[in-house]
């Protein structure tokens, strides 16, 4: 994200990176790279929910930057974009209180990944 000049675009990129960092925590536990930690897993899911909740506000203004990966369709289909963000928020919020074992991580990663992919496919370059 170096070289981004538009502060609004940088804020969006930082929020998306935050989701990615939380997904990495869950993914490493799911793959056995790190030991399962229920508290950390739930905190990562809560972090994803928090970032997802703030996403629509970050994209309200149609801001651009040469480094941006956001497609123009975000603003022409903003209601759908918001629904996709709310879907991620809901999934992650639910997981933040229900992840109880390492076995739960596979299901969590599948549902979170599908939600992320749906939005990225439609709205990310």
Helices and strands as residue ranges (DSSP letters): H 7-30, H 38-58, H 73-76, H 78-98, H 102-123
